[in-house]
Amino acid sequence: QQAKIVNLGAVLAMSGYAAADGEDIKNGIELAKTDLAKNGVTLNVDYFDDATDPTKTLSGINLLTSKGIKLIMGPTWGFQVTAALPVIENKDVALFLPAQASDNVLGLSSKAFFAKPSTAKKQAPTEAWLKQVNAKKVAVFVVIFSGDNWSDGHLKTWTSAVKNSGAELTMVEKINLNEESDITQTLLLKAKQKGVDTILWTGTDGGAITLIKKMQEMNLKASVLGTTQIEKVISTGKVTKGNLALYALMGNTSGEFAKKFASVYGADKRFDYAEGAYDLTMIAAQEAVSNTSSTGV
């Protein structure tokens, strides 16, 4: 029997703004690699760090495809995927995207496979949460990423949820990515002056840390519902929750995978995209092995 060998490329943000998410995806790939080996499949992974830069994303895709690699995990964030989609249309390659939903990017491709549900699915649980905490005056803080729909999608979802919950939309703030840490304190002071009791937030890991620390310094008692970064920076010990009312919209995960992940990386290591990366790696490998067997290559 021929050895079953699968070559996978990975264009991930191992540095830059999205480095934590890139590492998360890599961890999922490596777990899949270990499990595939137990089943007689050798997974060779060629990693490329695009530093959260879409120009380097394209360089990584071109480099890997020039090596004959047809399966690529990544890129990491939506604006990088937007840049990549036109390029892959003329290439014999498929992208597997554990951190993205199709409505996060500007464009579609039959060669791109998304792991996350649409942003619109966050509206119903957000409405329910706003009613649960009896929100009266709500501020919406969204970090803007140029070149994708992630920011606008959350703005639409958050504002619609506030309207449907019966609360007052007191503030809507779009924050440029490079100003996130600097402007957060100013926005929180403004929110406190306006009597805001609830905040809906999206941003980076660093932005979540700044938000929590500044709220503690200002003794701002508003309830916060955010994306997974809120939970991640607390569970990994980067900041303490204290007496703040902090919540995060988390995706579903299987208990089996959580145990597998914890056994390798530790129970305190938070994952957002590792499970999607694991599943997509297994799917890609199974497809590659199946195609190799059917063609006799």
Beta strands, then each sheet from edge to edge (+ up, - down):
strand 1: 4-12
strand 2: 41-49
strand 3: 71-73
strand 4: 94-97
strand 5: 112-114
strand 6: 137-144
strand 7: 168-176
strand 8: 198-202
strand 9: 223-226
strand 10: 246-248
sheet 1: 2+ 1+ 3+ 4+ 5+
sheet 2: 7+ 6+ 8+ 9+ 10+
end
